[in-house]
């Protein structure tokens, strides 16, 4: 079995790229298809196809098989996979937090706003923002959670001693008005 000669880029230059995208590019450069690669490394063609189409990731054993085929370090594709997964996780984490610059620090005076878990502490955050938040903060919170999700949490809040809570729930139409 003849090994392919390729010049793969340094990991630091392509960190966060799905390994399938790089593999697809290299196979095109070499003029071979996924099926041929699968045969050369004794792997299922469906597995290679899924990786090339970025529907599946690289496993340690596959990283070793590819390394032998392309004459590169055993962990090259595994490191690329790890970088991709970290990038995706960071993107997901970013989605789990609203734009914190839209909230005054004084609103969360007793905690580090950067460390707040906006999903786990949803009810307490909604209550605090409706009690003490300004228009921009309330609108940001509603946009982040959605109006329906905020209304649902409000129904589970048993009490609030601050009249601003009730005023804001009415003002932003978060509770049904009594008939």
Buried (B, 14 or more C-beta within 10 A) or exposed (E): EEEBEBEBEEBEEBBEBBBBBBBBBBBEEBEBBBEBBBBBBEBEBEBBBBBBEBEBBBBEEBBBBBBBBBEBBBBBBBBBBBBBEEBEEEEEEEEEBBEEEBBEEEBBEEEEBEEBEBEEEBEEBBBBBBBBBEEEBBBBBBEBBEEEEBBBBBEEBEEBEEEEBBEBBEEBEBBEEEE
